[in-house]
Amino acid sequence: MPKKVPNENVPSVAVETIACIQSIQVELDLGLMDTEVKGDALTVIKKLLHEREDKSEIVALIRDGKCLGKQFCTCIFK
């Protein structure tokens, strides 16, 4: 089994955002039409909820998460 080595160059908020996006993608792949996304990273959830363009280092990830969320009939970020 390969040893996991943390990448100190990737901000933890980016890791949390990627995990969130992956969970949304899995739900879309399963054909679910409604979802409720809960996250431990309050920063990520707040950025996904805001209507205005994010200007942080994870702007592309937030944009991806918002686009994926729009593909559901109902998508709630908590």
C-alpha positions as semicolon CSV with decimal commas, in nm:
position;residue;x (nm);y (nm);z (nm)
1;M;0,000;0,000;0,000
2;P;0,149;0,338;-0,098
3;K;0,238;0,577;0,179
4;K;0,035;0,898;0,182
5;V;0,252;1,207;0,186
6;P;0,082;1,542;0,251
7;N;0,145;1,803;-0,014
8;E;0,227;2,119;0,175
9;N;0,184;2,324;-0,143
10;V;-0,191;2,262;-0,162
11;P;-0,398;2,477;0,076
12;S;-0,631;2,278;0,302
13;V;-0,928;2,481;0,177
14;A;-0,851;2,358;-0,176
15;V;-0,851;1,998;-0,054
16;E;-1,188;2,050;0,117
17;T;-1,329;2,211;-0,199
18;I;-1,209;1,926;-0,420
19;A;-1,370;1,673;-0,184
20;C;-1,697;1,867;-0,201
21;I;-1,688;1,883;-0,582
22;Q;-1,614;1,511;-0,605
23;S;-1,912;1,427;-0,384
24;I;-2,138;1,643;-0,602
25;Q;-2,004;1,473;-0,916
26;V;-2,070;1,127;-0,773
27;E;-2,431;1,222;-0,700
28;L;-2,473;1,349;-1,056
29;D;-2,317;1,030;-1,193
30;L;-2,569;0,828;-0,990
31;G;-2,852;1,023;-1,154
32;L;-2,974;1,195;-0,839
33;M;-3,187;1,503;-0,902
34;D;-3,187;1,654;-0,552
35;T;-2,896;1,691;-0,313
36;E;-2,795;1,848;0,013
37;V;-2,423;1,916;0,041
38;K;-2,295;1,938;0,395
39;G;-1,937;2,026;0,472
40;D;-1,703;2,069;0,763
41;A;-1,525;2,353;0,587
42;L;-1,744;2,654;0,657
43;T;-1,532;2,867;0,422
44;V;-1,611;2,641;0,126
45;I;-1,985;2,629;0,197
46;K;-2,000;3,009;0,236
47;K;-1,822;3,058;-0,096
48;L;-2,059;2,816;-0,270
49;L;-2,359;3,003;-0,130
50;H;-2,248;3,353;-0,236
51;E;-2,383;3,485;-0,565
52;R;-2,087;3,711;-0,633
53;E;-1,768;3,594;-0,802
54;D;-1,513;3,451;-0,562
55;K;-1,168;3,614;-0,574
56;S;-0,976;3,366;-0,360
57;E;-0,710;3,116;-0,460
58;I;-0,979;2,853;-0,513
59;V;-1,192;3,060;-0,752
60;A;-1,189;2,795;-1,027
61;L;-1,291;2,520;-0,786
62;I;-1,576;2,730;-0,644
63;R;-1,696;2,807;-0,998
64;D;-1,692;2,435;-1,079
65;G;-1,888;2,353;-0,764
66;K;-2,152;2,614;-0,844
67;C;-2,186;2,486;-1,203
68;L;-2,229;2,129;-1,084
69;G;-2,487;2,238;-0,828
70;K;-2,697;2,399;-1,100
71;Q;-2,744;2,061;-1,270
72;F;-2,970;1,940;-0,986
73;C;-3,337;2,022;-0,952
74;T;-3,261;2,107;-0,589
75;C;-2,913;2,165;-0,449
76;I;-2,872;2,293;-0,095
77;F;-2,530;2,379;0,049
78;K;-2,517;2,355;0,430
